[in-house]
């Protein structure tokens, strides 16, 4: 499954790992197919895996109530999602669904933690890169909130 290895190799979370380390990550990865509009997980579900889009697109939505949701992100090929609960073990903060027929790599938290516990170089690399990603996401959210506040002063 050369495509999966190439995807992992190019994903910054794993970029720079040796071929043997990448092969270990590939060994714990599972390819899943989702049809357009199929749910991948729902907000408030227990979280047990993170995902990497090999091909396709995914919508990340946050439910406001039983009838309304807000799309918070549209992700495409090469993007990952569902990684936050690996760090904090909290339930899903949003729902994810395929927007088109999609091939998605699923990596279980338990398998990833077990792999990292037995391979410190993978653990250090993964957590460092994940930390950088989450910092950039927070910076973007802060800028977005700042802009929204400047446009809608009465709401804040």
Buried (B, 14 or more C-beta within 10 A) or exposed (E): EEEBBEBBBEBEBBEEBEEEBBEBBBEBBEEBEBEEEEEBBBBEBEBBBBBBBBBBBBBBBBBEEEEEBEEEBEBEEEBBBBBBBBEEEEEBBBBBBBBBBBBBBBBBBEBBEEBBEEBEEBBEBBBEBBEEBEEEEEEEEEEEEEEEEEEEEEEE
